[in-house]
Amino acid sequence: MLLAFDVGNTNSAFALFEGEKPVARWRTATSASRTADEYAAWLSQLMALSGYALKDVTECVISNVVPQSLFHLRNLSRRYFEVEPFVVTAATIPGVEVRIPKPAEAGADRLVNAVGGFAKYGGPLVIVDSGTATNFDIVGADGGFEGGVISPGINLSMQALHDAAAQLPRVAIERPAKVIGVDTIGAMQSGVFWGYISLIEGVVGRIKAEYPQPMKVVATGGVASLFEGATNSIDHFDGDLTIDGLFEIHRRLKSA
């Protein structure tokens, strides 16, 4: 069985595949100091609840944007699964041309999204990944990664408001009933939510105006579902895009 790791700055997702079918998915807060033993203890319990065991894992593929975590993830794979994991980088990812001057600067998550997006929707694409950062990644007609835009994520912006302004409380991010807020919490929620909708619509519009071909827009990431129904700029909402991209990378490796 294949175990896919998607380690982001805030959260990490794990998916277990039996053949081409994902049979279990789990999420946890990312901790750069979590050891291989701690990962194994956590995973063994969750896998047991789904009817599986650590010994069932025969292959691992890793997308990781937290450098300090990679040592522990490699140890987890080697010690507990007895396999060498495949780690996604611009130099190792199969079948994707990275068309930026410094390919090594392309984050693994952005490349995996490009693979998953192209496999499911074709190209050209704009992939809007809403997480710790909000990424707008460009995928060419042939699946090549062509760069994009990086802006602060919606949770980061809300946290910055609370941290920098003494009288602004910590509030949950949700879609407000009206744009004009009549109290502090409503005004903050409206500013962040509709501000991010405007960010998405504005950046996507400028990308489309600059790009020489029509493009589809796919949204993914931990908070992407918040925006569903709030904008016509996004054609598809796909919360599984990164994990599906990791499986597609594994499939390409096996068929190479």
PyMOL commands that set and color helices and strands:
alter all, ss='L'
color gray80, all
select helices_A, chain A and resi 36-49+54-56+67-81+103-105+108-121+154-164+184-210+224-227+241-255
alter helices_A, ss='H'
color red, helices_A
select strands_A, chain A and resi 2-7+11-18+21-29+59-64+86-87+125-130+133-139+145-152+216-220+236-237
alter strands_A, ss='S'
color yellow, strands_A
deselect
rebuild
show_as cartoon
